[in-house]
Amino acid sequence: MAAHVFSSVEPPLFSPSRVAGDGGGRRRRSFRPCLVATPARDSHAMADGFDFQEGLKSVKGMLHQNHKENRKVMTDIDHLKRLCIDHYFQDEIDDGMDACLNLVHSDDLLDATLSLRLLREAGHDISADEVLQKFVNENDDFNLDHTKDIRGLLSLQDISHLNMGEASLYKANDFSRKHLTSAIKHLDLNLARYVRHSLDHPYHVSLTQYKARHHLSYLQSLPTRNTAMEELALADFQLNKLQHQMEMQEVKRWWMGLGLAQEIPATRDQILKWYMFPMTILQGQSFSRYRIEITKIIAIVSIVDDIFDVIATQEELSRFTEAIKMWDLAAAASLPSYMRSCYSALYTITNDIADMAEREHGLNPIDHLKKDWTMLFDAFLLEAKWLSANQVPSLDDYLSNGVVTTGGPLALVHLFSMLGHDPTRDATNLTAGCIPPIISCPSKILRLWDDMGSAKDEAQDGLDGSYKELYLKENPGGNAEGHMRALIGSEWEELNRECFSRRAFPPSMTRISLNLARMVRVLFGYGEGQTLPVLEEYIRMLLL
């Protein structure tokens, strides 16, 4: 069935085929290693003579100087967030929320919509329907007077993606997209490029790191420049890039020392892609160790997926799953050698993470992490049984199981544990029988986009199945992709409600969940010839 999402991209890396006469139900793929990024020669270079601490002081001084001008405060906060340097100025941003509250009911489209977005992101309960009411006519359609307000329309488009099921935001999306698209040909080149990029990669559902470089380029093209903010953003970007390169090298050393690529040559060797997920979803210098450790978890999940998908027999998979449930290295004694090695690596890494959580936060989540591994193995085993018996699951059964086999729930719970979150206190205890939205929504978005992307992947042989394939079997001639996009939209709305309305989890967790869902647009932004231009640009931009 469908592969877990951490090992389902990069189509050029493998070519699957079934082995004739293999009674064990195995499939074989030939893999070649993924190239590991080498730090660029100029990766240590910073802006000439730039002092980072002085840069911070300079921007803070500017923010304090502008604190009485509501629109300036609001636009400064927006630029800080879009440039991914807002975490340095959280006190100033908190103080600036008063300016947003003063403007949210403004008659100006830009002021009202931008303040609404910033307030919602900051956790304020503001009704979009109420704020936008003054911009619509008696039929609840947006007034055509606003069609020439390009910056207002851009802001309206941005807030529409924070929809939690509000009727006004559905209309806001359609209205702003229609009129921005028609306006592009009349705009100056830089603004036209910015509008096109904003429509292709909407702010809320796209990776902020990816958007930041494009936003910086746009700011640098304006006649009025904010040099202090631009220089700080560029310096921060360079520091993060260097940090990512160092982390990649540590992951590479771990992977080469582990030896699993040599012991299991049929498995994938995709260090760069495994690291991309932690690099994307968990940002900041202080989380370096967590990024490295969660990359190890993703690597092991990828290996386990290959074992289930292309290497082991059904009987070996059953014994492997039972051994995991026992959580004892002795239980693996009867398994094939390559399975014992994988078991040992999985066992060691998971216990190391549990010990780290106990040292840093005073709690040991090992019992929950063990159960989460069991849940993943059971899900992989169920897919293997479906395949071996030529059984076609229902759409609901497939999607429910497919959420687990993305590897997303397991990776998120390990990451939340490292951040000090106690799964016994709330619904992030996955063994309760219901995966909470903060985990299930990004995982379901990944599964659905992955299954749409697999259909575009010419290297797939059609044996794995996908939600799209199952939908067309149940609904011949139906619009599978339209249906799947509607489901993805519903999951985004539920994730928005979880992050901006219920707010049951700390901001660090909601950011991770949102970033995992945002990663999808990078992973599955297929171009001509089944290339992934956004993914390639993202890697060059943040790592190479």
Order of alpha helices (4+ residues) and beta strands (2+ residues): beta-beta-alpha-alpha-alpha-alpha-alpha-alpha-alpha-alpha-alpha-alpha-alpha-alpha-alpha-alpha-alpha-alpha-alpha-alpha-alpha-alpha-alpha-alpha-alpha
